[in-house]
Amino acid sequence: MKPFVLLATRAEDVPADEEYELFLRYTGLAPKELQRVRLEADHMPAIDLDAISGIFLGGGPFNSSDAESEKSVVQRRVESEIATLLKRVVALDFPFLGACYGVGTLGSQQGAVIDRHFAEPISVVDIALSDAGERDPLCAALPPSFSAFVGHKEAIRRLPETATLLASSATCPVQMFRVGENVYATQFHPELDVVGITTRIRAYASYGYFGLDEIDMTLAAVNRAPVTHPTALLSAFVARYAL
């Protein structure tokens, strides 16, 4: 089988390594079948799309809607490299699934309106598939409504006509969308379980997702309901696109 690639942007080793382990667990891939590229550490290497089955993009602390003056040199480089890759991915309709940061990157590439209006605190939310989502072959792995982990400072306010809305929540109108037939992005985290999101809550406690005095409340929020369905997207993506 041609390997898949995981593009990662987390600089902190503990959540970065756990993210990779979660993608391995829920895709069912072995390490040799999921090549990790830590973009925050170095330039993106040349990616031969003919030599791989598909691409995952993990989440991270970068926000596409950050003011340019607030972006670090690393963030600007990462955004530029991902944007260049996405031009090829979209043009070829190449299998891609971006989690959380995927909404900002793919949304920006498509001209979506991205701002802070529909930010969601770290929590569990109820998500519903759209009519198009219920017909989508990848979303067949999901029930019509399900719970998922979220936590993001920005979100898509308006999708362009080039994108198909697949899922929404009461507090965020774009939870998942598709471009073409094979390029996907989710605002929720399909790779997370409660242990994984607990690690991230502790690792990013000072990043402004919640007040420093709200960590216990945030930990309680991600335990309010069981989250069991979103990880099925990862194994379904592999099953559909493995070559």
Salt bridges, closest charged atoms under 4 A:
ASP13 OD1 - ARG38 NH1 3.03
ASP17 OD1 - ARG36 NH1 3.19
GLU19 OE2 - ARG10 NE 3.10
GLU19 OE2 - ARG200 NH2 3.80
GLU40 OE2 - ARG38 NE 2.93
ASP66 OD1 - ARG116 NH2 2.55
GLU68 OE2 - LYS71 NZ 2.87
GLU79 OE1 - LYS71 NZ 2.81
GLU81 OE2 - HIS43 ND1 2.84
GLU81 OE1 - ARG77 NH1 2.99
ASP115 OD2 - ARG157 NE 2.62
GLU120 OE1 - HIS152 NE2 2.59
ASP126 OD1 - ARG224 NH2 3.66
ASP136 OD1 - ARG178 NH1 2.66
GLU191 OE2 - HIS189 ND1 2.91
GLU191 OE2 - ARG200 NH1 2.86
ASP193 OD2 - ARG25 NH1 2.80
